[in-house]
Amino acid sequence: MIVYSLACRKGHAFEGWFKDSAAYDEQAAGGKLVCPVCRSRKIDKAPMAPSLKGAGVEKNKPSAAELQKMRQFMTGLRKYVEENAEYVGTRFPEEARKIHYGETDERHIYGEATIEEAKELVEEGVDVAPLPPDLNDAN
């Protein structure tokens, strides 16, 4: 079963429930869709938000396989940064600004910054992102 948000050309919005998208297409092409307010047969799909599975935290809890994939991704991302960028430690905010303002050669860096320092960098337009934690050290 699929639900579409529909609207007539006069702006009346309503829902339509269909067996599948082909059933909607068939009814729309055959002029079988009717506005329940004004009886117009000129109906279009209205923009709609995506449907999310479940509403509670437990229903959206990732599976063990999904958690493993996320962990692998985060570990791989961290490893890539460590292998391809220069560690500048607590000088990170200063070095990031120098690169941003063209005061030093552009290069990939990573290091340490407080939340306040990171917020200031973002406000200045410096491209920064947090590095995922080292999950091996978290155990």
Secondary structure, 3 states (H helix, E strand, C coil): CEEEEEEECCCCEEEEEECCHHHHHHHHHCCCCCCCCCCCCCEEECCCCCCCCCCCCCCCCCCHHHHHHHHHHHHHHHHHHHHHCEEEECCHHHHHHHHHCCCCCCCCEEECCCHHHHHHHHHHCCCCCCCCCCCCCCC
